[in-house]
Amino acid sequence: MSEPTIKPRLFCTDHQVIPLPEGHEFPVDKYGILRRFLGQKDFFRLEPAPPAEREIVELAHDGEYVRSFLRGSLASAAMRRIGFPWSEEGSRGNGHHQNQTH
């Protein structure tokens, strides 16, 4: 009798919307392509990534920076460094609405 195969769990993010303007050069479709490719191999247990809680994001980023991003009040220069336009939908990718960031 063979041992059951344990598949490593991988989290996928292609279910999250990244609203980009027409012609934006970021290849957002790559996430779905990669998930479908890995799913065909049956080596992994693929799961949608849960939204990151604000407190977890703040472990890697300054709290005021995170709150400013969520409110849509981050400085233009900082938004340019991020490389994506701010949107309410995009800011919800971490699981928090604007009124929950204060």
CYANA upper distance limits for C-alpha pairs under 8 A (distance plus 0.5 A):
  7 LYS  CA     43 PHE  CA      6.41
  7 LYS  CA     44 PHE  CA      5.36
  7 LYS  CA     45 ARG  CA      6.20
  8 PRO  CA     43 PHE  CA      7.97
  8 PRO  CA     44 PHE  CA      5.65
  8 PRO  CA     45 ARG  CA      6.46
  9 ARG  CA     44 PHE  CA      6.34
  9 ARG  CA     45 ARG  CA      5.11
  9 ARG  CA     46 LEU  CA      6.45
  9 ARG  CA     47 GLU  CA      7.69
 10 LEU  CA     44 PHE  CA      7.02
 10 LEU  CA     45 ARG  CA      6.56
 10 LEU  CA     46 LEU  CA      5.48
 10 LEU  CA     47 GLU  CA      6.73
 11 PHE  CA     46 LEU  CA      6.38
 11 PHE  CA     47 GLU  CA      5.43
 11 PHE  CA     48 PRO  CA      5.95
 11 PHE  CA     49 ALA  CA      5.21
 12 CYS  CA     31 TYR  CA      8.07
 12 CYS  CA     35 ARG  CA      7.22
 12 CYS  CA     46 LEU  CA      7.19
 12 CYS  CA     47 GLU  CA      6.44
 12 CYS  CA     48 PRO  CA      5.32
 12 CYS  CA     49 ALA  CA      5.75
 13 THR  CA     31 TYR  CA      7.33
 13 THR  CA     48 PRO  CA      6.61
 13 THR  CA     49 ALA  CA      6.13
 14 ASP  CA     29 ASP  CA      8.30
 14 ASP  CA     31 TYR  CA      5.66
 14 ASP  CA     32 GLY  CA      5.67
 14 ASP  CA     35 ARG  CA      8.25
 14 ASP  CA     48 PRO  CA      8.45
 15 HIS  CA     48 PRO  CA      7.49
 16 GLN  CA     93 GLY  CA      7.10
 17 VAL  CA     89 GLU  CA      7.67
 17 VAL  CA     90 GLY  CA      7.24
 17 VAL  CA     93 GLY  CA      8.28
 18 ILE  CA     28 VAL  CA      8.04
 18 ILE  CA     89 GLU  CA      8.11
 18 ILE  CA     90 GLY  CA      6.22
 19 PRO  CA     87 SER  CA      7.72
 19 PRO  CA     89 GLU  CA      7.85
 19 PRO  CA     90 GLY  CA      7.17
 20 LEU  CA     24 HIS  CA      6.72
 20 LEU  CA     84 PHE  CA      7.51
 20 LEU  CA     85 PRO  CA      7.48
 21 PRO  CA     85 PRO  CA      8.47
 29 ASP  CA     33 ILE  CA      6.92
 30 LYS  CA     34 LEU  CA      6.49
 31 TYR  CA     35 ARG  CA      6.73
 32 GLY  CA     36 ARG  CA      6.63
 33 ILE  CA     37 PHE  CA      6.65
 34 LEU  CA     38 LEU  CA      6.62
 35 ARG  CA     39 GLY  CA      6.45
 35 ARG  CA     46 LEU  CA      8.19
 36 ARG  CA     40 GLN  CA      6.84
 37 PHE  CA     41 LYS  CA      7.41
 38 LEU  CA     42 ASP  CA      7.48
 38 LEU  CA     43 PHE  CA      7.92
 38 LEU  CA     44 PHE  CA      7.69
 39 GLY  CA     43 PHE  CA      8.16
 39 GLY  CA     44 PHE  CA      7.65
 39 GLY  CA     46 LEU  CA      7.57
 51 PRO  CA     93 GLY  CA      6.41
 51 PRO  CA     94 ASN  CA      5.08
 51 PRO  CA     95 GLY  CA      5.27
 52 ALA  CA     56 ILE  CA      6.97
 52 ALA  CA     57 VAL  CA      7.14
 52 ALA  CA     93 GLY  CA      7.97
 52 ALA  CA     94 ASN  CA      4.98
 52 ALA  CA     95 GLY  CA      6.60
 53 GLU  CA     57 VAL  CA      6.99
 53 GLU  CA     94 ASN  CA      6.32
 53 GLU  CA     95 GLY  CA      6.53
 53 GLU  CA     96 HIS  CA      7.72
 54 ARG  CA     58 GLU  CA      6.66
 54 ARG  CA     66 VAL  CA      8.07
 54 ARG  CA     94 ASN  CA      7.09
 54 ARG  CA     95 GLY  CA      8.08
 54 ARG  CA     96 HIS  CA      7.51
 54 ARG  CA    101 THR  CA      8.45
 55 GLU  CA     59 LEU  CA      7.17
 56 ILE  CA     60 ALA  CA      8.02
 57 VAL  CA     61 HIS  CA      6.70
 57 VAL  CA     66 VAL  CA      7.98
 58 GLU  CA     62 ASP  CA      6.29
 58 GLU  CA     63 GLY  CA      5.71
 58 GLU  CA     66 VAL  CA      7.22
 61 HIS  CA     65 TYR  CA      7.40
 61 HIS  CA     66 VAL  CA      7.17
 62 ASP  CA     66 VAL  CA      6.89
 63 GLY  CA     67 ARG  CA      6.67
 64 GLU  CA     68 SER  CA      6.43
 65 TYR  CA     69 PHE  CA      6.68
 65 TYR  CA     74 LEU  CA      7.60
 66 VAL  CA     70 LEU  CA      6.75
 67 ARG  CA     71 ARG  CA      6.66
 67 ARG  CA    101 THR  CA      6.17
 67 ARG  CA    102 HIS  CA      7.75
 68 SER  CA     72 GLY  CA      6.54
 68 SER  CA     73 SER  CA      5.46
 68 SER  CA     74 LEU  CA      5.38
 69 PHE  CA     73 SER  CA      6.58
 69 PHE  CA     74 LEU  CA      5.60
 69 PHE  CA     86 TRP  CA      8.36
 69 PHE  CA     91 SER  CA      7.68
 70 LEU  CA     88 GLU  CA      8.33
 70 LEU  CA     91 SER  CA      5.87
 70 LEU  CA     92 ARG  CA      8.24
 70 LEU  CA     96 HIS  CA      8.39
 70 LEU  CA     97 HIS  CA      7.95
 70 LEU  CA     98 GLN  CA      6.18
 70 LEU  CA    101 THR  CA      7.31
 71 ARG  CA     98 GLN  CA      5.79
 71 ARG  CA     99 ASN  CA      8.48
 71 ARG  CA    101 THR  CA      7.82
 72 GLY  CA     86 TRP  CA      7.03
 72 GLY  CA     87 SER  CA      7.94
 72 GLY  CA     88 GLU  CA      8.11
 74 LEU  CA     78 ALA  CA      6.99
 74 LEU  CA     79 MET  CA      7.14
 75 ALA  CA     79 MET  CA      6.93
 76 SER  CA     80 ARG  CA      6.72
 77 ALA  CA     81 ARG  CA      6.94
 78 ALA  CA     82 ILE  CA      6.94
 79 MET  CA     83 GLY  CA      6.91
 79 MET  CA     84 PHE  CA      7.39
 79 MET  CA     85 PRO  CA      7.35
 79 MET  CA     86 TRP  CA      7.72
 80 ARG  CA     84 PHE  CA      7.63
 80 ARG  CA     85 PRO  CA      8.37
 86 TRP  CA     90 GLY  CA      7.25
 86 TRP  CA     91 SER  CA      7.79
 87 SER  CA     91 SER  CA      6.72
 88 GLU  CA     92 ARG  CA      6.89
 88 GLU  CA     98 GLN  CA      8.39
 89 GLU  CA     93 GLY  CA      7.54
 91 SER  CA     96 HIS  CA      8.11
 91 SER  CA     97 HIS  CA      8.01
 91 SER  CA     98 GLN  CA      8.47
 92 ARG  CA     96 HIS  CA      5.95
 92 ARG  CA     97 HIS  CA      6.32
 96 HIS  CA    100 GLN  CA      6.56
 96 HIS  CA    101 THR  CA      7.65
 97 HIS  CA    101 THR  CA      7.68
